[in-house]
Amino acid sequence: MFGFKFIKFQPTDYVLQYKNGKLVRSGAGLSFIYFTITSSLVRIPAGSVDVPFIFAEVTADFQEITIQGQMTYRVSDPNKLSQLMNFTLAANGKSYSSDDPEKLSQRLINNAQVLTRSLLKTMPLREVLTSSDALVNALNQQLQQIKAINSLGVEILDVSITAIKPTPEMTRALEAEAREQILLLADEAVYSRRNAAVEQERIIKENELNTDIAVEQKKRQIRETQMEAEKAIQQKERELKEAQMATEIALEQQNEQLVLLASKNSRLQADDKAYSAAAMMKAFAESDPKIIQALANSGMNANQLIASAFRELAEGAEKIGQLNISPDLLSELMVKESPKK
């Protein structure tokens, strides 16, 4: 009413009130009554502002690429900004009287685009697609050093890149190459798995062969032990046989000595008997045969005497003309001889 108006600002708004060209009031989140005819109000956002951006640039290998991201900034020195750009409010106290507030964001985006272009000129497409973090770090560092931004009293809080996209044709080409690379890696994985399986099979076979070799060596050791045992047994048997043979040889030697001694005794006995017989024969030769016959007949019985008589008769048969023997005599002899049969 009558040109006076009450206005209230948010805590994130920094307000400067000029009256007749002089600064009379400044601060954040102020509320006051002012005379609209002689006052000018400057509202500068003091909070952080997010500005999205999208750039179409060319890489070092002349490939078109699109970079999409977001920049966050805030006004750190409202007084500087108010002197360089027009943030004056219109008479209604709500909108700006110029388009400078919109130009601020565009200025910052332009600076970010210039820096991004200079970075992409040194990087090929493949490197760009995998270097978003490096781009973000470079942009954050270099934006802090731009004098045009610092002179405005603006502070860059953060720059983030949300997407880096090549053209659809290049995307398909890269996808095909990546697909082939993945398939190649898959084939290599299959080959590696097969090689690993073959290697494991070889190890298993080697282990089996080593086991067979160990078993055969153990069998050989067992056989050698058995042969050693048999050899020891044979040695013992041989020693036993040798001992038996030595015993038998000793016995045979004793038997030989015994036989020799027996033979010697037999010869001595035979010599003695022969000497005795020779002495008797000599005595008989010197004696009368009739006496010897008489001595021989002296121990005979009647039958022997009759037989001896018959023998003498037979010796002188050529001198006997006729000999008669009675049956009674023969019967008597036969009767006496029958019990002996």
C-alpha positions in Angstrom: 0.0 0.0 0.0 1.3 3.4 -1.0 4.4 1.7 -2.5 5.4 -0.1 0.6 5.7 -3.9 0.5 6.6 -6.6 2.9 8.9 -9.4 1.6 10.3 -12.5 3.1 13.2 -14.6 1.8 14.2 -18.2 2.4 17.4 -19.0 4.4 19.0 -20.2 1.1 18.5 -16.8 -0.5 21.0 -14.0 0.0 19.4 -10.6 -0.3 20.9 -7.2 -1.1 18.7 -4.1 -0.8 19.8 -1.1 -2.7 18.1 2.3 -2.1 19.0 5.2 -4.3 22.0 3.2 -5.6 23.4 2.5 -2.1 23.4 -0.8 -0.3 21.2 -0.5 2.8 20.7 -4.1 3.8 22.2 -7.6 3.0 22.0 -11.1 4.4 20.4 -14.5 4.0 16.9 -15.3 4.8 15.9 -11.6 5.6 12.3 -10.3 5.9 11.5 -6.6 5.8 9.3 -3.8 4.5 10.7 -1.8 1.6 9.6 1.1 -0.6 9.2 -0.3 -4.1 9.7 3.0 -5.9 13.2 3.8 -4.5 14.4 0.2 -3.6 16.0 -2.5 -5.7 16.2 -6.1 -4.4 18.9 -8.5 -5.5 18.3 -12.2 -4.6 21.2 -14.6 -5.1 20.6 -18.3 -4.4 23.1 -19.2 -1.6 22.3 -23.0 -1.6 23.8 -25.6 -3.8 22.5 -25.8 -7.4 22.5 -29.0 -9.5 23.0 -28.3 -13.2 22.7 -31.3 -15.6 24.7 -31.3 -18.8 25.2 -33.4 -22.0 28.1 -32.9 -24.4 28.6 -34.3 -27.9 32.4 -34.4 -28.5 35.0 -36.1 -30.6 37.7 -38.4 -29.2 41.4 -38.5 -30.3 40.6 -41.2 -32.9 37.8 -39.1 -34.4 34.9 -41.0 -32.8 31.8 -39.1 -31.8 30.8 -39.6 -28.2 28.2 -38.2 -25.8 29.0 -37.4 -22.2 26.2 -36.9 -19.8 26.6 -35.7 -16.2 25.8 -33.1 -13.6 27.5 -30.1 -12.0 26.9 -28.9 -8.5 27.9 -25.4 -7.5 27.1 -22.7 -5.0 27.6 -18.9 -4.7 30.4 -18.4 -2.2 30.6 -14.6 -2.5 27.2 -13.1 -3.4 28.6 -9.5 -3.4 31.0 -10.4 -6.3 28.3 -12.1 -8.3 25.9 -9.2 -7.8 28.4 -6.8 -9.2 29.1 -8.9 -12.3 25.6 -10.3 -13.1 22.1 -9.0 -12.7 20.1 -10.9 -10.1 17.7 -8.0 -9.5 14.1 -9.0 -8.7 11.2 -7.6 -10.8 8.6 -5.3 -9.2 6.5 -8.3 -8.2 9.4 -9.5 -6.0 9.2 -13.1 -7.3 10.9 -13.2 -10.8 14.1 -11.8 -12.0 14.2 -8.7 -14.2 16.9 -10.2 -16.5 18.0 -13.6 -17.8 21.4 -13.4 -16.1 20.5 -16.0 -13.5 19.9 -18.5 -16.2 23.2 -17.6 -18.0 25.2 -18.4 -14.8 24.5 -22.1 -15.1 25.2 -22.0 -18.9 28.6 -20.2 -18.3 29.6 -22.9 -15.9 28.5 -25.7 -18.3 30.4 -24.0 -21.1 33.6 -24.0 -19.0 33.1 -27.7 -18.2 32.5 -28.5 -21.9 35.7 -26.7 -22.9 37.7 -28.6 -20.4 36.1 -31.9 -21.4 36.8 -31.2 -25.1 40.5 -30.6 -24.3 40.7 -33.8 -22.3 38.9 -35.9 -25.0 41.3 -34.7 -27.7 44.1 -36.7 -26.1 42.2 -39.9 -25.4 41.0 -42.6 -27.9 37.5 -43.9 -27.7 38.3 -47.1 -25.7 40.2 -45.1 -23.1 37.4 -42.6 -22.8 34.8 -45.3 -22.2 36.8 -46.7 -19.3 38.1 -43.4 -17.8 35.1 -41.7 -16.3 36.7 -41.4 -12.9 39.8 -39.9 -14.4 37.6 -37.4 -16.3 35.7 -36.5 -13.2 38.9 -35.9 -11.2 40.4 -33.8 -14.0 37.3 -31.6 -14.3 37.0 -31.0 -10.6 40.6 -29.9 -10.3 40.7 -27.7 -13.4 37.3 -26.0 -12.8 38.6 -24.9 -9.4 41.4 -23.1 -11.2 39.4 -21.2 -13.8 39.6 -17.4 -13.1 36.3 -16.6 -14.7 34.5 -18.8 -12.3 36.4 -17.6 -9.3 35.8 -14.0 -10.2 32.1 -14.6 -10.1 32.3 -15.7 -6.5 31.1 -19.2 -7.5 32.5 -22.5 -6.0 32.2 -25.7 -7.9 31.3 -28.4 -5.4 31.2 -31.5 -7.6 31.2 -32.7 -11.1 29.9 -36.2 -11.9 29.6 -38.1 -15.2 26.6 -40.5 -15.3 27.1 -41.8 -18.9 29.6 -42.0 -21.7 28.0 -43.2 -24.9 29.4 -43.7 -28.4 27.2 -43.6 -31.5 24.8 -46.6 -32.0 27.0 -48.0 -34.9 30.1 -47.8 -32.8 28.2 -49.3 -29.8 27.2 -52.3 -31.9 30.8 -52.6 -33.2 32.2 -52.5 -29.7 29.5 -54.9 -28.5 30.4 -57.3 -31.3 34.1 -57.0 -30.5 33.4 -57.4 -26.8 31.2 -60.3 -27.5 33.9 -62.0 -29.6 36.4 -61.3 -26.9 34.0 -62.8 -24.3 33.5 -65.8 -26.5 37.2 -66.1 -27.0 37.7 -65.9 -23.2 34.9 -68.5 -22.9 36.7 -70.8 -25.4 40.0 -70.2 -23.5 38.2 -71.1 -20.3 36.9 -74.3 -21.9 40.4 -75.1 -23.2 41.8 -74.3 -19.8 39.2 -76.6 -18.2 40.0 -79.3 -20.7 43.7 -78.9 -20.1 43.1 -79.0 -16.4 41.1 -82.1 -16.8 43.8 -83.7 -19.0 46.4 -82.6 -16.5 44.4 -84.1 -13.6 43.9 -87.3 -15.6 47.6 -87.4 -16.2 48.3 -86.9 -12.5 45.8 -89.6 -11.7 47.5 -92.0 -14.2 50.9 -91.1 -12.9 49.7 -91.8 -9.3 48.2 -95.1 -10.5 51.5 -96.0 -12.2 53.5 -94.9 -9.1 51.2 -97.0 -7.0 51.7 -100.0 -9.4 55.5 -99.4 -9.2 55.4 -99.2 -5.4 53.3 -102.4 -5.3 55.7 -104.1 -7.6 58.7 -102.9 -5.6 57.0 -104.1 -2.5 56.3 -107.5 -4.1 59.9 -107.6 -5.2 61.0 -106.8 -1.7 58.7 -109.5 -0.4 60.0 -112.0 -2.9 63.6 -111.1 -2.1 62.8 -111.5 1.6 61.2 -114.9 0.8 64.3 -115.9 -1.3 66.6 -114.8 1.5 64.5 -116.8 3.9 64.6 -119.8 1.5 68.3 -119.3 1.0 68.8 -119.2 4.8 66.7 -122.4 5.1 68.7 -124.1 2.3 71.9 -123.0 4.0 70.7 -124.5 7.2 69.6 -127.7 5.4 72.9 -127.8 3.6 74.7 -127.4 6.9 72.5 -130.0 8.5 73.1 -132.4 5.6 76.8 -131.7 5.8 76.7 -132.4 9.5 74.8 -135.6 8.8 77.2 -136.6 6.0 80.1 -135.8 8.3 78.5 -138.0 10.9 77.9 -140.7 8.4 81.4 -140.4 7.1 82.7 -140.7 10.6 80.5 -143.7 11.1 81.6 -145.2 7.8 85.2 -144.6 8.7 84.5 -146.3 12.1 82.7 -149.1 10.2 85.7 -149.4 7.8 88.0 -149.6 10.8 85.6 -152.2 12.3 85.4 -154.1 9.1 89.2 -154.0 8.7 89.5 -155.1 12.2 86.9 -157.9 11.7 88.6 -158.9 8.5 91.9 -159.0 10.3 90.4 -161.1 13.1 88.6 -163.3 10.5 91.9 -163.8 8.7 93.6 -164.5 12.0 90.8 -167.0 12.9 91.0 -168.5 9.4 94.7 -168.8 9.7 94.3 -170.3 13.1 91.7 -172.8 11.8 93.8 -173.5 8.7 96.8 -174.1 10.9 94.7 -176.4 13.1 93.3 -178.2 10.1 96.7 -178.5 8.6 98.1 -179.8 11.8 95.3 -182.4 12.0 95.7 -183.3 8.4 99.4 -183.7 8.9 98.6 -185.9 12.0 96.0 -187.8 10.0 98.4 -188.2 7.1 100.9 -189.8 9.3 98.4 -192.1 11.0 97.0 -195.4 9.8 93.8 -195.0 7.7 92.2 -197.9 9.5 92.8 -196.3 12.9 91.3 -193.1 11.6 88.3 -195.1 10.2 87.9 -196.8 13.5 88.0 -193.5 15.4 85.3 -192.2 13.0 83.1 -195.2 13.5 83.4 -195.1 17.2 80.8 -192.4 17.6 78.3 -193.8 15.0 75.0 -195.6 15.7 74.0 -198.9 14.2 72.5 -197.5 11.1 75.5 -195.3 10.3 77.7 -198.3 10.9 75.6 -200.4 8.4 75.7 -197.5 5.9 79.5 -197.3 6.3 79.7 -201.1 5.7 77.6 -200.7 2.6 80.0 -197.9 1.4 83.0 -200.1 2.0 81.3 -202.9 0.1 80.6 -200.5 -2.8 84.2 -199.5 -2.9 85.3 -203.1 -3.2 82.4 -204.1 -5.5 84.7 -205.3 -8.3 86.1 -207.9 -5.9 82.6 -209.2 -4.7 81.1 -211.8 -6.8 77.5 -212.0 -5.3 76.0 -210.2 -2.3 72.7 -211.1 -0.7 70.9 -208.7 1.7 67.9 -210.0 3.5 64.7 -208.1 3.4 64.5 -208.1 7.1 67.6 -206.0 7.3 66.2 -203.4 4.8 62.9 -203.3 6.6 64.6 -202.8 9.9 66.6 -199.9 8.4 63.5 -198.3 6.8 61.5 -198.6 10.0 64.2 -196.8 12.0 64.6 -194.1 9.4 60.8 -193.3 9.0 60.3 -191.3 12.3 63.0 -188.9 11.1 60.9 -188.0 8.0 
